[in-house]
Amino acid sequence: MRAHQRVDVLLWLAVLAGMVTVAGACAFSGRRPGDLDDVGSGGHLGAGGYADGGDPGFENPSSSSSGSSQGGNGSSGSSSGHGGQQPGGCAPGDEIPASVSALLDDVVGFGSAVTGGAAGCRYRVTNLNDSGPGSLRAGAEASGPLWITFDLSGDITLSSPIDMASDKTIDGRGQYIRLFDAGIDIVNGTHNVIIENIIFKQGNANKTEDALRLKQDAHTVWIDHVSLSDYPDGLLDITRGSTDITVSWCKFSNHNKVMLIGANTSHTGDSVIRVTLHHNWFKQTTQRHPRLRFGKVHAFNNLYDQWGSYGAASSHHGELYSENNVYQAGSDKDAVLDQFGSDPSDGAVKSVGDSKLNGAVIVQNDAGSVFQPSQHYAYNADQAGGSLQSAVESQAGWRNVPLP
Protein backbone atom coordinates (compact mmCIF):
# COMPACT_ATOMS: atom_id res chain seq x y z
CA MET A 1 0.00 0.00 0.00
CA ARG A 2 1.39 3.40 -0.98
CA ALA A 3 2.05 5.95 1.73
CA HIS A 4 -0.48 8.40 0.38
CA GLN A 5 -3.20 5.78 0.58
CA ARG A 6 -3.07 5.42 4.37
CA VAL A 7 -5.99 7.01 6.16
CA ASP A 8 -5.07 9.73 8.58
CA VAL A 9 -6.93 9.08 11.84
CA LEU A 10 -6.76 12.67 12.92
CA LEU A 11 -8.32 13.71 9.64
CA TRP A 12 -11.20 11.32 10.20
CA LEU A 13 -11.81 13.00 13.55
CA ALA A 14 -12.03 16.27 11.64
CA VAL A 15 -14.49 14.67 9.24
CA LEU A 16 -16.64 13.41 12.11
CA ALA A 17 -16.62 16.91 13.55
CA GLY A 18 -18.21 18.09 10.32
CA MET A 19 -15.33 20.20 9.08
CA VAL A 20 -15.11 18.59 5.67
CA THR A 21 -17.56 16.89 3.36
CA VAL A 22 -16.84 13.23 2.70
CA ALA A 23 -19.12 10.56 1.31
CA GLY A 24 -18.08 6.92 1.44
CA ALA A 25 -15.53 4.94 3.33
CA CYS A 26 -12.49 5.80 1.18
CA ALA A 27 -12.10 9.40 2.27
CA PHE A 28 -9.11 11.71 2.21
CA SER A 29 -6.10 9.48 1.87
CA GLY A 30 -2.70 10.37 3.23
CA ARG A 31 -1.08 13.72 2.75
CA ARG A 32 2.30 14.63 1.34
CA PRO A 33 4.73 17.41 2.11
CA GLY A 34 4.02 20.57 0.16
CA ASP A 35 0.27 19.99 -0.09
CA LEU A 36 -0.39 23.62 0.75
CA ASP A 37 0.49 24.30 -2.87
CA ASP A 38 -2.75 22.62 -3.91
CA VAL A 39 -4.96 25.51 -2.95
CA GLY A 40 -5.24 29.19 -2.21
CA SER A 41 -3.95 30.68 0.99
CA GLY A 42 -6.66 32.97 2.27
CA GLY A 43 -10.13 32.74 3.72
CA HIS A 44 -12.17 35.82 2.97
CA LEU A 45 -15.35 36.12 0.95
CA GLY A 46 -14.56 36.14 -2.74
CA ALA A 47 -15.75 38.53 -5.39
CA GLY A 48 -18.08 35.86 -6.72
CA GLY A 49 -19.95 35.63 -3.41
CA TYR A 50 -18.83 32.18 -2.32
CA ALA A 51 -18.94 31.66 1.42
CA ASP A 52 -15.71 30.74 3.16
CA GLY A 53 -15.21 27.01 2.56
CA GLY A 54 -11.99 26.78 4.57
CA ASP A 55 -11.18 23.80 6.71
CA PRO A 56 -8.54 24.12 9.42
CA GLY A 57 -8.74 20.41 10.16
CA PHE A 58 -6.52 19.11 7.39
CA GLU A 59 -3.15 20.05 6.10
CA ASN A 60 -3.66 21.25 2.58
CA PRO A 61 -7.19 22.45 2.07
CA SER A 62 -8.14 25.90 0.97
CA SER A 63 -9.45 28.11 3.68
CA SER A 64 -10.59 30.17 0.75
CA SER A 65 -13.75 30.59 -1.14
CA SER A 66 -14.32 30.35 -4.85
CA GLY A 67 -12.88 33.27 -6.68
CA SER A 68 -15.05 33.48 -9.76
CA SER A 69 -15.95 37.05 -10.52
CA GLN A 70 -19.14 35.63 -11.95
CA GLY A 71 -21.36 33.03 -10.28
CA GLY A 72 -22.09 31.43 -6.91
CA ASN A 73 -22.86 28.23 -5.13
CA GLY A 74 -25.50 26.38 -3.16
CA SER A 75 -26.08 23.27 -1.10
CA SER A 76 -25.72 19.67 -2.13
CA GLY A 77 -28.79 17.60 -2.94
CA SER A 78 -27.62 14.51 -4.77
CA SER A 79 -28.85 10.95 -4.50
CA SER A 80 -26.99 7.67 -4.80
CA GLY A 81 -26.17 5.70 -7.91
CA HIS A 82 -24.71 6.72 -11.24
CA GLY A 83 -25.68 6.30 -14.83
CA GLY A 84 -25.58 7.58 -18.35
CA GLN A 85 -28.34 8.70 -20.65
CA GLN A 86 -31.35 6.41 -20.28
CA PRO A 87 -34.13 5.85 -22.85
CA GLY A 88 -36.57 8.70 -22.35
CA GLY A 89 -34.19 10.61 -20.08
CA CYS A 90 -32.03 10.07 -16.98
CA ALA A 91 -32.42 7.40 -14.35
CA PRO A 92 -34.15 8.61 -11.18
CA GLY A 93 -31.74 10.71 -9.16
CA ASP A 94 -29.34 11.20 -12.05
CA GLU A 95 -30.85 14.35 -13.46
CA ILE A 96 -28.55 17.37 -13.41
CA PRO A 97 -30.04 20.03 -11.10
CA ALA A 98 -30.09 23.55 -12.45
CA SER A 99 -28.06 24.59 -9.39
CA VAL A 100 -25.20 22.36 -10.59
CA SER A 101 -25.20 23.37 -14.23
CA ALA A 102 -25.39 27.04 -13.16
CA LEU A 103 -21.61 26.73 -13.11
CA LEU A 104 -21.82 27.58 -16.81
CA ASP A 105 -22.73 31.16 -15.90
CA ASP A 106 -19.14 31.65 -14.70
CA VAL A 107 -17.24 30.97 -17.91
CA VAL A 108 -15.65 33.93 -19.67
CA GLY A 109 -13.42 34.14 -22.70
CA PHE A 110 -12.65 32.04 -25.73
CA GLY A 111 -14.05 28.91 -24.08
CA SER A 112 -17.40 30.51 -23.27
CA ALA A 113 -19.42 28.32 -25.68
CA VAL A 114 -18.73 25.28 -23.50
CA THR A 115 -21.59 23.34 -21.91
CA GLY A 116 -19.77 20.15 -20.92
CA GLY A 117 -22.14 17.39 -19.91
CA ALA A 118 -25.13 19.64 -19.28
CA ALA A 119 -27.18 17.96 -22.01
CA GLY A 120 -26.83 14.53 -20.40
CA CYS A 121 -27.16 12.89 -17.00
CA ARG A 122 -25.13 12.83 -13.84
CA TYR A 123 -22.46 10.16 -13.48
CA ARG A 124 -21.31 9.51 -9.93
CA VAL A 125 -17.76 8.41 -9.21
CA THR A 126 -18.22 5.87 -6.43
CA ASN A 127 -14.66 4.55 -5.97
CA LEU A 128 -11.02 5.60 -6.35
CA ASN A 129 -10.07 2.84 -8.78
CA ASP A 130 -8.01 3.51 -11.88
CA SER A 131 -10.72 1.99 -14.09
CA GLY A 132 -13.89 -0.06 -14.04
CA PRO A 133 -17.50 0.65 -13.08
CA GLY A 134 -17.92 3.72 -10.91
CA SER A 135 -14.41 5.03 -11.65
CA LEU A 136 -13.52 8.47 -12.94
CA ARG A 137 -11.99 6.94 -16.05
CA ALA A 138 -15.16 5.01 -16.91
CA GLY A 139 -17.22 8.18 -16.84
CA ALA A 140 -14.72 10.44 -18.56
CA GLU A 141 -14.08 8.00 -21.43
CA ALA A 142 -17.75 7.05 -21.97
CA SER A 143 -19.67 8.24 -25.00
CA GLY A 144 -22.44 10.79 -24.72
CA PRO A 145 -22.84 13.82 -22.46
CA LEU A 146 -22.23 13.28 -18.72
CA TRP A 147 -21.84 15.59 -15.73
CA ILE A 148 -19.37 13.71 -13.52
CA THR A 149 -19.48 14.25 -9.76
CA PHE A 150 -17.86 12.44 -6.85
CA ASP A 151 -19.48 10.54 -3.99
CA LEU A 152 -16.21 10.38 -2.06
CA SER A 153 -12.88 12.11 -1.61
CA GLY A 154 -9.35 10.77 -1.94
CA ASP A 155 -6.45 10.02 -4.27
CA ILE A 156 -6.72 8.37 -7.69
CA THR A 157 -3.53 6.82 -9.05
CA LEU A 158 -3.74 6.54 -12.83
CA SER A 159 -1.79 3.92 -14.79
CA SER A 160 -2.13 6.00 -17.97
CA PRO A 161 -3.73 9.30 -18.98
CA ILE A 162 -7.50 9.43 -19.07
CA ASP A 163 -8.55 9.79 -22.72
CA MET A 164 -11.32 12.33 -22.26
CA ALA A 165 -14.42 12.03 -24.44
CA SER A 166 -16.45 14.99 -25.72
CA ASP A 167 -19.40 16.56 -23.89
CA LYS A 168 -18.16 15.94 -20.36
CA THR A 169 -17.88 17.85 -17.12
CA ILE A 170 -15.61 16.64 -14.34
CA ASP A 171 -16.96 18.51 -11.32
CA GLY A 172 -15.00 18.04 -8.11
CA ARG A 173 -16.98 20.49 -6.01
CA GLY A 174 -18.02 19.03 -2.69
CA GLN A 175 -15.06 16.61 -2.54
CA TYR A 176 -11.27 16.58 -2.45
CA ILE A 177 -9.87 14.65 -5.42
CA ARG A 178 -6.17 14.36 -6.26
CA LEU A 179 -4.72 12.66 -9.33
CA PHE A 180 -1.32 10.96 -9.25
CA ASP A 181 1.08 9.42 -11.80
CA ALA A 182 -0.83 10.39 -14.97
CA GLY A 183 -3.24 13.10 -16.05
CA ILE A 184 -5.94 13.81 -18.62
CA ASP A 185 -5.65 13.98 -22.41
CA ILE A 186 -8.13 16.04 -24.42
CA VAL A 187 -7.05 15.15 -27.95
CA ASN A 188 -8.08 14.25 -31.49
CA GLY A 189 -10.98 16.62 -31.88
CA THR A 190 -12.44 16.09 -28.41
CA HIS A 191 -14.55 19.10 -27.55
CA ASN A 192 -16.99 20.63 -25.08
CA VAL A 193 -15.14 19.66 -21.89
CA ILE A 194 -15.14 21.25 -18.42
CA ILE A 195 -12.68 20.33 -15.67
CA GLU A 196 -13.67 21.89 -12.36
CA ASN A 197 -12.15 21.85 -8.88
CA ILE A 198 -9.75 18.91 -8.83
CA ILE A 199 -6.02 18.57 -8.11
CA PHE A 200 -3.33 17.22 -10.43
CA LYS A 201 -0.91 16.52 -7.63
CA GLN A 202 2.10 14.65 -9.01
CA GLY A 203 3.11 12.80 -12.14
CA ASN A 204 5.25 9.70 -12.49
CA ALA A 205 8.85 10.84 -12.79
CA ASN A 206 9.64 7.80 -14.96
CA LYS A 207 7.23 8.92 -17.69
CA THR A 208 7.15 11.99 -19.91
CA GLU A 209 3.58 13.13 -19.53
CA ASP A 210 1.65 16.32 -18.99
CA ALA A 211 -0.94 16.89 -16.31
CA LEU A 212 -3.36 18.22 -18.93
CA ARG A 213 -2.73 17.84 -22.64
CA LEU A 214 -4.87 19.47 -25.31
CA LYS A 215 -3.73 18.36 -28.74
CA GLN A 216 -4.87 17.61 -32.31
CA ASP A 217 -7.83 19.97 -32.73
CA ALA A 218 -9.32 19.75 -29.26
CA HIS A 219 -11.63 22.69 -28.78
CA THR A 220 -14.18 24.43 -26.56
CA VAL A 221 -12.63 23.60 -23.20
CA TRP A 222 -12.88 25.28 -19.81
CA ILE A 223 -10.43 24.52 -16.97
CA ASP A 224 -11.50 26.22 -13.75
CA HIS A 225 -10.32 26.15 -10.13
CA VAL A 226 -7.83 23.37 -10.78
CA SER A 227 -4.54 22.97 -8.91
CA LEU A 228 -1.58 21.58 -10.85
CA SER A 229 1.95 20.73 -9.74
CA ASP A 230 4.97 18.50 -10.24
CA TYR A 231 4.50 16.55 -13.49
CA PRO A 232 7.50 15.35 -15.50
CA ASP A 233 6.70 17.42 -18.62
CA GLY A 234 4.19 20.26 -18.77
CA LEU A 235 1.30 21.12 -16.50
CA LEU A 236 -0.90 22.29 -19.38
CA ASP A 237 0.03 22.04 -23.05
CA ILE A 238 -2.18 23.37 -25.86
CA THR A 239 -0.91 22.38 -29.29
CA ARG A 240 -1.71 21.15 -32.80
CA GLY A 241 -4.69 23.36 -33.60
CA SER A 242 -6.47 23.13 -30.25
CA THR A 243 -8.51 26.25 -29.66
CA ASP A 244 -11.28 28.16 -27.89
CA ILE A 245 -10.02 27.47 -24.39
CA THR A 246 -10.46 29.28 -21.08
CA VAL A 247 -8.20 28.62 -18.09
CA SER A 248 -9.48 30.46 -15.00
CA TRP A 249 -8.78 30.62 -11.28
CA CYS A 250 -6.17 27.84 -11.45
CA LYS A 251 -3.05 27.46 -9.34
CA PHE A 252 0.25 26.32 -10.81
CA SER A 253 3.09 25.48 -8.43
CA ASN A 254 6.24 23.41 -7.89
CA HIS A 255 7.06 23.10 -11.59
CA ASN A 256 9.45 24.17 -14.33
CA LYS A 257 7.78 24.27 -17.77
CA VAL A 258 4.22 25.22 -16.96
CA MET A 259 2.24 25.95 -20.13
CA LEU A 260 3.16 25.50 -23.78
CA ILE A 261 0.88 26.98 -26.44
CA GLY A 262 2.17 26.01 -29.87
CA ALA A 263 4.91 23.42 -29.76
CA ASN A 264 6.99 24.06 -32.87
CA THR A 265 7.69 26.76 -35.42
CA SER A 266 6.68 24.34 -38.20
CA HIS A 267 3.14 23.92 -36.80
CA THR A 268 1.57 26.72 -38.82
CA GLY A 269 -1.90 25.31 -38.17
CA ASP A 270 -1.56 26.58 -34.62
CA SER A 271 -2.51 30.02 -35.90
CA VAL A 272 -6.11 29.06 -35.03
CA ILE A 273 -5.31 28.74 -31.32
CA ARG A 274 -7.27 31.11 -29.06
CA VAL A 275 -6.84 30.97 -25.28
CA THR A 276 -8.06 33.10 -22.38
CA LEU A 277 -6.11 33.00 -19.11
CA HIS A 278 -7.62 34.86 -16.17
CA HIS A 279 -7.24 34.94 -12.40
CA ASN A 280 -4.59 32.23 -12.36
CA TRP A 281 -1.78 32.07 -9.81
CA PHE A 282 1.63 31.10 -11.20
CA LYS A 283 3.29 30.54 -7.84
CA GLN A 284 7.08 30.63 -8.07
CA THR A 285 7.16 28.36 -11.10
CA THR A 286 10.07 28.67 -13.49
CA GLN A 287 8.90 29.44 -17.02
CA ARG A 288 6.19 29.18 -19.72
CA HIS A 289 3.27 31.13 -18.33
CA PRO A 290 2.77 30.59 -21.24
CA ARG A 291 5.32 30.13 -23.97
CA LEU A 292 3.33 31.04 -27.07
CA ARG A 293 3.77 30.48 -30.79
CA PHE A 294 1.32 31.43 -33.57
CA GLY A 295 -1.89 31.64 -31.52
CA LYS A 296 -3.76 34.37 -29.68
CA VAL A 297 -3.69 34.60 -25.88
CA HIS A 298 -5.58 37.05 -23.71
CA ALA A 299 -4.08 37.03 -20.22
CA PHE A 300 -5.87 39.22 -17.69
CA ASN A 301 -5.95 39.49 -13.90
CA ASN A 302 -3.35 36.77 -13.38
CA LEU A 303 -0.70 36.77 -10.66
CA TYR A 304 2.82 36.04 -11.91
CA ASP A 305 4.56 35.39 -8.62
CA GLN A 306 8.38 35.34 -8.63
CA TRP A 307 9.02 33.23 -11.71
CA GLY A 308 12.41 31.61 -12.07
CA SER A 309 13.45 32.16 -15.71
CA TYR A 310 10.76 34.38 -17.28
CA GLY A 311 7.07 35.08 -16.91
CA ALA A 312 5.44 34.82 -20.34
CA ALA A 313 6.92 34.72 -23.83
CA SER A 314 5.30 35.35 -27.20
CA SER A 315 7.41 34.39 -30.16
CA HIS A 316 7.09 33.28 -33.79
CA HIS A 317 3.82 34.97 -34.80
CA GLY A 318 2.18 34.67 -31.42
CA GLU A 319 -0.10 37.47 -30.18
CA LEU A 320 -0.23 38.13 -26.43
CA TYR A 321 -2.62 40.70 -24.99
CA SER A 322 -1.50 41.17 -21.38
CA GLU A 323 -4.06 43.11 -19.37
CA ASN A 324 -4.23 44.14 -15.71
CA ASN A 325 -1.97 41.35 -14.50
CA VAL A 326 0.29 41.53 -11.45
CA TYR A 327 3.90 40.73 -12.35
CA GLN A 328 5.78 40.38 -9.07
CA ALA A 329 9.42 39.76 -9.89
CA GLY A 330 11.86 37.82 -7.76
CA SER A 331 15.51 37.57 -8.75
CA ASP A 332 14.60 37.37 -12.47
CA LYS A 333 13.01 40.50 -13.92
CA ASP A 334 11.86 39.25 -17.35
CA ALA A 335 8.08 39.40 -16.94
CA VAL A 336 7.13 39.22 -20.63
CA LEU A 337 9.39 38.53 -23.61
CA ASP A 338 8.74 38.87 -27.34
CA GLN A 339 11.26 36.20 -28.29
CA PHE A 340 12.69 33.15 -26.61
CA GLY A 341 15.00 30.32 -27.49
CA SER A 342 15.87 29.60 -31.11
CA ASP A 343 12.57 30.67 -32.68
CA PRO A 344 13.45 32.57 -35.87
CA SER A 345 10.98 35.44 -35.39
CA ASP A 346 9.47 37.55 -32.65
CA GLY A 347 5.94 37.51 -31.34
CA ALA A 348 3.65 40.46 -30.76
CA VAL A 349 3.01 41.73 -27.21
CA LYS A 350 0.66 44.42 -25.96
CA SER A 351 0.55 45.36 -22.29
CA VAL A 352 -2.42 47.28 -20.88
CA GLY A 353 -2.75 48.21 -17.22
CA ASP A 354 -0.26 45.63 -15.95
CA SER A 355 1.36 46.09 -12.53
CA LYS A 356 5.13 45.61 -12.62
CA LEU A 357 6.58 45.05 -9.17
CA ASN A 358 10.17 44.71 -7.93
CA GLY A 359 11.67 45.78 -11.25
CA ALA A 360 9.62 43.49 -13.51
CA VAL A 361 10.15 44.26 -17.20
CA ILE A 362 7.61 43.79 -20.01
CA VAL A 363 8.93 43.90 -23.58
CA GLN A 364 6.19 45.15 -25.89
CA ASN A 365 6.51 44.47 -29.59
CA ASP A 366 4.30 45.31 -32.56
CA ALA A 367 1.50 46.10 -30.12
CA GLY A 368 -0.72 47.53 -32.84
CA SER A 369 -1.01 44.12 -34.51
CA VAL A 370 -2.27 42.32 -31.39
CA PHE A 371 -5.93 41.32 -31.47
CA GLN A 372 -8.51 43.11 -29.32
CA PRO A 373 -10.22 40.70 -26.88
CA SER A 374 -13.31 42.89 -26.63
CA GLN A 375 -14.02 42.15 -30.28
CA HIS A 376 -14.37 38.45 -29.41
CA TYR A 377 -16.20 38.39 -26.06
CA ALA A 378 -17.41 40.50 -23.14
CA TYR A 379 -15.42 40.54 -19.91
CA ASN A 380 -14.52 42.70 -16.93
CA ALA A 381 -10.87 43.10 -15.97
CA ASP A 382 -10.26 44.28 -12.41
CA GLN A 383 -7.55 46.82 -11.80
CA ALA A 384 -4.14 45.30 -11.14
CA GLY A 385 -3.06 45.88 -7.57
CA GLY A 386 -3.05 44.59 -4.04
CA SER A 387 -6.73 43.67 -3.93
CA LEU A 388 -6.43 41.56 -7.06
CA GLN A 389 -3.28 39.87 -5.78
CA SER A 390 -4.95 39.00 -2.48
CA ALA A 391 -8.02 37.62 -4.24
CA VAL A 392 -6.00 35.37 -6.52
CA GLU A 393 -3.74 34.15 -3.71
CA SER A 394 -6.70 33.22 -1.54
CA GLN A 395 -9.07 31.84 -4.16
CA ALA A 396 -7.16 30.26 -7.04
CA GLY A 397 -6.98 26.49 -7.34
CA TRP A 398 -9.07 23.80 -5.67
CA ARG A 399 -11.43 25.16 -3.05
CA ASN A 400 -13.55 23.59 -0.37
CA VAL A 401 -17.07 24.43 -1.53
CA PRO A 402 -20.16 22.21 -1.69
CA LEU A 403 -21.68 20.84 -4.84
CA PRO A 404 -24.82 22.97 -5.26
Secondary structure, DSSP 8 states (H G I E B T S, - for coil): --GGGSB-HHHHHHHHTTSS---SSS-SB---TTGGGGB-S--S--TT-------TTSSS---S----SS---------S----EETTEE-TT-S--HHHHGGGGG--STTTT--TTTTSEEEEE----SSSTTSHHHHHTSSS-EEEEESS-EEEE-SS-EE--SSEEEE-TTS-EEEEE--EEEETT-EEEEEES-EEEEE-TTS---SEEEESS-EEEEEES-EEE--SS-SEEE-TT-EEEEEES-EEES-SB-EEES--TT-GGGGG-EEEEES-EEES--B-SSEEESSEEEEES-EEES-SS-SEEEETT-EEEEES-EEE-SS--EEEES--TT-SSB-EEEEES-EEETT-EE--BSGGGS--GGGT-------SSHHHHHHHHHHSSB------
